[in-house]
Amino acid sequence: MPESDLQLIHDAALCAGEIAMSFYGKQPKQWDKGDGQGPVCEADLSIDKMLLERFSQARPDYGILSEEADDDLARCDCDVVFIIDPIDGTRSFLNRHENFATSIAIARKGIVTEAVVHLPAKDLTFSARLGAGAWLNGEKINASQRDEIKGARMLASGSQTRGDLWRDGPPPIERHFRSSLAYRLCLVAQGHFDGMMTLRPTWEWDVAAGDLICTEAGAKVKTQDRESPIYNTPSAKMNGMIAANDTLMDQFFEYL
């Protein structure tokens, strides 16, 4: 009997983690991608090669969108597509920090239906299936139900508190940071933080898996246009992302 899509990406993510750890702390070759996109290293490319081969063989009729592969826009004609970030947080990986992840999602007609985010250095595997909840290492997780934006613990980079992004200054949150957007979304899903935000143009592969994990844990995920994200678009990019429960989301948008 063929394995389910969730099992397929779960097993592939674990394999990606093994590859990542084989390079971890060993100064892999690296390059700057230019245009402000940051570094890429041989570990990214090795994982990408494995995932593309694995998924193409297992699901030849699915499209593939990966950060480290040439973008074939024929994917936009596919009803189902893999959305992959081989290493989300490459800079952290190269600096021997643990906050990097492999992020894999499957989207059907623009909606993510299966997702896995695996952090091999932390031995954490987050997963979700549409309508079936979110899980961390086999245990169900739930998002925070905090109802007051003042003092809310939110994950965001320092640049997100610039005055020009807000009506009368940023909301009175307690700001924290993790380098991987996928991991930030998972930490919100886990209830360790009350929300996350990035107000910059955001690549789909950074957030697709974390989006489903977050929403299945009970949070809401929106672009800064207050729209629900749609995936497998030609640009593969959206206008930022905010995640929090309903109450905090409403309060957050009063400041934006």
Buried (B, 14 or more C-beta within 10 A) or exposed (E): EEEEBBEBBBBBBBBBBEBBEEBBEEEBEBEEEEEEEEBBBEBBBBBBBBBBEBBEEBBEEBBBBBBBBEBEEEBBEBEBBBBBBBBBBBBBBBEEBBBBBBBBBBBBEEBBBBBBBBBBBEEBBBBBBBEEBBBBEEEEBBBBEBEEBEEBBBBBBEEBBEEEBBEEEBBEBEBBEBBBBBBBBBBBBBBBBBBBBBBBEBBBBBBBBBBBBBBBBBBBBBBBEEEEBBBBEEEBEBEBBBBBBEBBBEBBEEBB
